[in-house]
């Protein structure tokens, strides 16, 4: 028990969650290895934001990613170069560009999500039904608690 924390077991719970995240990273890496285009974690996060915010502008994307405009612009450059992102002129402002996933970008995310979900399904299938239900209850509560800290929407699918 953590004598400083008002929450008994807090350190142990965080350590367990951390080890689970490490296992998920391994599963996620397998999914990314199966994908058709190599992308970094930062590029993947940008793709997820675009999937949820079609036509977002660079300033809003930069704020959402909590990054520097120059860094986000370079990420977009690379993703545009491999055909996953497209920039278009804004209908409301000549000074603004809108960002969109291309059909290849949507296909990439669908393929990646499918590979990852398959890997997770194999692990979940090995669990007893009661443990799966408990896990889903815990993960739902975790998502609710984490959502305000990440800036994501509660319906967004994360990397």
Residue pairs with C-beta under 8 A, 6 or more apart in sequence:
1 8
1 9
2 8
2 9
2 10
2 11
2 12
5 11
27 116
27 119
27 120
27 123
28 116
28 159
30 115
30 116
30 119
31 112
31 113
31 115
31 116
31 119
32 38
32 39
32 44
32 112
34 111
34 112
34 115
35 108
35 111
35 112
35 115
36 107
36 108
36 111
37 82
37 83
37 84
37 104
37 108
39 47
39 79
39 82
39 84
39 108
41 159
42 65
42 67
42 75
43 75
43 78
43 79
44 112
44 159
45 65
45 159
46 61
46 65
46 72
46 75
46 76
46 79
46 85
47 79
47 84
47 85
47 101
47 105
47 108
47 109
48 109
48 156
48 157
48 158
48 159
49 56
49 61
49 64
49 65
50 56
50 61
50 85
50 99
50 100
50 101
50 105
51 101
51 106
51 109
51 157
52 153
52 155
52 156
52 157
53 60
53 61
53 64
54 100
54 101
55 88
55 98
55 99
55 100
56 64
56 98
56 99
57 90
57 96
57 97
57 98
57 99
58 69
58 72
58 73
58 76
58 96
58 97
58 99
59 69
61 72
61 76
61 99
62 68
62 69
62 72
64 151
65 72
66 151
76 85
76 87
76 99
79 85
79 105
80 86
80 87
83 102
83 104
83 105
84 101
84 102
84 104
84 105
84 108
85 99
85 100
85 101
85 102
85 105
86 99
86 100
86 101
86 102
87 97
87 98
87 99
87 100
88 97
88 98
88 100
89 96
89 97
89 98
90 96
90 97
90 98
101 109
113 157
124 132
124 135
127 135
143 154
144 154
147 153
147 154
150 158
152 158
